[in-house]
Amino acid sequence: MQQFEQYWIFAAFCLVITTALLRLVLRDRITLQSSLWLFLLLVGLLVLAVAPNLTAIVAHAMGFVLPSNFFFALAVSALLLLHVHTLVTLSRTELRSITLTQEIALLREQLERQPVLPNGRLPTLPPDSLGSFETRAADAPGQPL
């Protein structure tokens, strides 16, 4: 218990950050999926702060001479995982943005090809006449979207 008294400030800091992150998730400022890794990291750090003896035991079992070296390696690994997760999310968003831009360009082109009536209005078309993006892409394999 005496060692916990040394790390209570660190434990309190982890709790404050976790609470702030939870408030952001509950207010829909960030998604739970994107903050899940950070929640897990903060819970892990909180466990390490509450049980420093456990940290020393695990560090020596994994071959680290000093628990601080283990803690540093753990922190770097966690940040690496957070970075990879962010890259995956960013790549998905970029691909979705490209797809949406292409879909908008195709729809704009179809609108420009529509004949205009003498009164300046576009004729009403049945819903199937424009077709969906998926059917157009399937009709022209090998063509850029």
C-alpha positions as CSV (number, residue, x, y, z in Angstrom):
1,M,0.0,0.0,0.0
2,Q,2.9,2.3,0.6
3,Q,3.9,2.1,-3.0
4,F,0.4,3.1,-4.1
5,E,0.8,6.3,-2.1
6,Q,3.7,7.2,-4.4
7,Y,1.6,6.7,-7.6
8,W,-1.7,8.2,-6.5
9,I,-1.2,11.3,-8.6
10,F,-0.6,9.2,-11.7
11,A,-3.7,7.1,-11.0
12,A,-5.7,10.3,-10.5
13,F,-4.4,11.7,-13.8
14,C,-5.5,8.5,-15.6
15,L,-9.0,8.7,-14.0
16,V,-9.3,12.4,-15.1
17,I,-8.3,11.6,-18.7
18,T,-10.7,8.6,-18.8
19,T,-13.5,10.7,-17.5
20,A,-12.9,13.4,-20.1
21,L,-12.7,10.8,-22.9
22,L,-16.0,9.2,-21.7
23,R,-17.7,12.7,-21.7
24,L,-16.6,13.2,-25.3
25,V,-18.0,9.8,-26.3
26,L,-21.3,10.4,-24.5
27,R,-21.7,13.8,-26.2
28,D,-20.9,12.3,-29.6
29,R,-17.8,14.4,-30.2
30,I,-15.8,11.2,-30.9
31,T,-16.9,7.7,-31.6
32,L,-16.5,4.8,-29.2
33,Q,-14.7,2.8,-31.9
34,S,-12.0,5.4,-32.3
35,S,-11.5,5.8,-28.6
36,L,-11.6,2.2,-27.5
37,W,-7.8,1.7,-27.8
38,L,-7.2,4.8,-25.7
39,F,-9.7,3.5,-23.1
40,L,-7.9,0.2,-22.9
41,L,-4.5,2.0,-22.6
42,L,-5.8,4.2,-19.8
43,V,-7.3,1.3,-17.9
44,G,-3.9,-0.6,-18.2
45,L,-2.0,2.4,-16.9
46,L,-4.4,2.7,-14.1
47,V,-3.9,-0.9,-13.1
48,L,-0.1,-0.4,-13.3
49,A,-0.4,2.7,-11.0
50,V,-2.6,0.9,-8.5
51,A,-0.5,-2.3,-8.4
52,P,3.2,-1.3,-8.9
53,N,4.4,-4.7,-7.5
54,L,2.5,-6.4,-10.4
55,T,4.3,-4.2,-12.8
56,A,7.7,-5.2,-11.4
57,I,6.7,-8.9,-11.5
58,V,5.5,-8.8,-15.1
59,A,8.6,-6.7,-16.1
60,H,11.0,-9.2,-14.7
61,A,9.1,-12.1,-16.2
62,M,9.4,-10.5,-19.6
63,G,13.1,-10.0,-19.2
64,F,13.2,-6.3,-18.4
65,V,15.8,-5.3,-15.7
66,L,13.9,-2.2,-14.6
67,P,10.2,-1.8,-14.4
68,S,10.5,1.7,-15.9
69,N,12.0,0.2,-19.1
70,F,9.0,-2.2,-19.3
71,F,6.6,0.7,-18.8
72,F,8.4,2.7,-21.5
73,A,8.2,-0.2,-23.9
74,L,4.6,-0.7,-23.1
75,A,3.8,3.0,-23.7
76,V,5.6,3.0,-27.1
77,S,3.8,-0.2,-28.1
78,A,0.4,1.3,-27.2
79,L,1.1,4.5,-29.1
80,L,2.2,2.4,-32.1
81,L,-1.1,0.5,-32.0
82,L,-3.0,3.8,-31.7
83,H,-1.2,5.2,-34.7
84,V,-1.9,2.1,-36.8
85,H,-5.6,2.3,-35.9
86,T,-5.7,5.9,-36.9
87,L,-4.0,5.1,-40.3
88,V,-6.6,2.4,-41.0
89,T,-9.4,4.7,-40.2
90,L,-8.0,7.5,-42.3
91,S,-7.5,5.2,-45.2
92,R,-11.1,4.0,-45.1
93,T,-12.3,7.6,-44.9
94,E,-10.1,8.5,-47.9
95,L,-11.4,5.6,-50.0
96,R,-15.0,6.5,-49.1
97,S,-14.4,10.1,-50.0
98,I,-13.1,9.1,-53.4
99,T,-16.0,6.8,-54.1
100,L,-18.5,9.5,-53.1
101,T,-16.8,12.1,-55.3
102,Q,-17.0,9.7,-58.3
103,E,-20.7,9.0,-57.6
104,I,-21.5,12.7,-57.4
105,A,-19.7,13.3,-60.7
106,L,-21.7,10.5,-62.4
107,L,-25.0,11.8,-61.1
108,R,-24.1,15.4,-62.1
109,E,-23.3,14.1,-65.6
110,Q,-26.7,12.3,-65.8
111,L,-28.5,15.4,-64.7
112,E,-26.7,17.5,-67.4
113,R,-27.8,15.1,-70.1
114,Q,-31.5,15.4,-69.1
115,P,-33.6,17.3,-71.7
116,V,-35.2,20.5,-70.5
117,L,-38.8,21.3,-71.3
118,P,-39.8,24.6,-72.9
119,N,-41.1,25.8,-69.5
120,G,-37.6,25.3,-68.1
121,R,-38.4,22.3,-66.0
122,L,-36.9,18.9,-66.2
123,P,-39.2,16.0,-67.2
124,T,-40.2,13.6,-64.5
125,L,-38.5,10.3,-64.8
126,P,-39.4,7.0,-63.3
127,P,-37.1,6.0,-60.4
128,D,-35.5,3.2,-62.4
129,S,-34.4,5.4,-65.3
130,L,-31.3,6.7,-63.6
131,G,-30.2,3.3,-62.2
132,S,-28.1,2.8,-59.2
133,F,-24.3,3.3,-59.0
134,E,-23.8,-0.4,-58.4
135,T,-25.6,-1.5,-61.5
136,R,-23.7,1.1,-63.7
137,A,-20.4,-0.2,-62.2
138,A,-21.4,-3.8,-62.8
139,D,-22.4,-3.0,-66.5
140,A,-19.0,-1.6,-67.3
141,P,-16.3,-3.8,-65.8
142,G,-12.8,-2.4,-66.0
143,Q,-14.1,1.1,-66.3
144,P,-13.1,3.7,-63.7
145,L,-15.8,4.6,-61.2
